[in-house]
Amino acid sequence: MKKIAIFVDVQNIYYTCRQSLGGNFDYNAFWAQAKEFGQIEYAYAYATYKGDDKQTQFQNILRAIGFEVKLKPYIQRQDGSKKGDWDVGITIDMMEAAKKVDEIILLSGDGDFAILLAHLRNQYQIKSTVYGATKLTANLLIESCDDFIPINSSLLLSR
């Protein structure tokens, strides 16, 4: 059975689904789909930590589904800008997992990951699948992966 690793850019998926699809991503529905790809060896969800109860409850739901949740503090700078980017952490974990799996599934629309997916394909012959909100997923990312799966209503929580 094919071994897979899942990487979720939680903030990116949250905001792109809300903005372009008007709903929240259904991680349980996604997990059911992901299991059809093969044996899930690694599943990471990358999020920021603000310390609020609702967010902690959501992170516990992700853990119950099967994700290892990685948190980094949410930082608001004096100039009002915000920082909570996981790109480097996701990259390091993908590089490590690529040595041990057959396919990587990335949930993000961030075009910064395009060069990483190309590198993993060339270096490790890893297949990549990207889930993203079509309107807000970088074309470069769509072009760099083997398969792009648009997030649609079947992957949104019903209201």
N, C-alpha and C positions, 0 to 999 in steps of 0.2 A: 504494500500500500504506500502511496505517495506521502512523504512527510512535508508538512507545511508549517509556516510560521506567520503569525498575524501581528500587524503593527497598526495601532489606531491613534491618530492624532486627534484626540478627543475634542479639543477646543475648535479645531478646524471643522470637524464633522458637525459639531453642535451649531456653529454659526452659519455654515453654508447650508445646512438642512433647514434651519429656521428662516434664513434670508431667501433662499431660492425655492424652497418647497413648502414653507409655512408649517413645518412640523418638527418633531423630535425623532431622531434615529432610533430604531428598534433593535437593540443589541441582541435580544433573544432570537429574533427572526434572522438576523445576520448570522449568528452562531449556528443555527440550524442549516443555513446555506453553506457556511464554511466547512462544516463537517462532511459535506458531499465532495469537497475537493480532495480529501484524504485525511490522514491522521494528524490532528493538531498537536504539534510538538511544543510550540511556544505560542503564547498569546499575550501581548503586552498592550496596555492602554495607558497612554501618556496624558497626564492632566496637571493642572495647576491647583494648588491648595490655598484656599482663602480662609478655611477654618469654619465655614458655615455648615449647619446640620444637614441641610438639604443636599449639599454637595457630598458630604460624607456618606449619606444614605445612598446616593447614586453610585459612589465608588464601591460601596459594599455590594450593591447589586451586580456591578461588573465583576467583582471577585467571585460572587456566587455563581455567575455564568461560567467562569473559568479563566478570566483574565488575571494576569498579574498587573496590578495598578502601580504605576510609577508616578510619583508626585514631585513637583518642584514648587517652591513658594511663588505666589503671585506677587509681583513687585509693581508698585505704582511709584513712578519717579516724581520728583519735585515739580518737573515741568508738566506733569499731567499724563505723560506717556506711560504705557503699560508694558510689562515684560513678563513672559511666561512661555517662551519658545522652547520646544523640545527637539528641534531639528538635529542638533549634534548628538543628543542621547539616542534618538531613533536611528540615526546613521550608524553609530557604534554598535548598537544591538543588532541591526540588520547585517552588518559586516560579520559579526560573530555567528549569527544564526545561519548565514549563507553557507557556512562550512559544513552544516549538519542537516540541511533540509533540501527538498527538491523544488519547492515553490514558496514564494513570499507573497502574502496578501497585505496590501497597504490601503488603509482608509484615510485618505487625505486628498485635498485638491491642490496642494502646494507644489508649484513647479520646481522648487529647489530640490525635490527628490528625483527629478528626471535623470540627472547625471549619475546619481547613485544607482538607480535601476539599470542603467546602461552598463555601469561598471560591474555590477553583480552578474549580469548576463555574460559579459565578456570574461570575467575572472573565474566565475564558478559555474557557468552554464545554468544559472537559476532562472526559472520562469517567474514572471511577476504579473500579478493581477491587482488592479487598482479599482477601488470603489470610491466614487465621488459624485457630488452634485454637478450635473453636466454644465450648467450655466457658470459655475464658479470653480471649475477644475481647469487648471492651466493646460492649454493645448500641448505644450511641451511634455507635460506629465502623461497625458493621454497617448501621445505618440511614442513615448519611451517604454511603455509597458507592453507586455504581450497581450493582455486582455484588459479592457476597461469595462466595468460594470456600472452603469448609471444608477444612482440611488433613486428609487421611485416610490410610489405609495405603498408597495408591498414591504418596504423596509422602513416605514415610518410607523410610529405608535398611532393607533387610532384614537380619535378624540372622544 
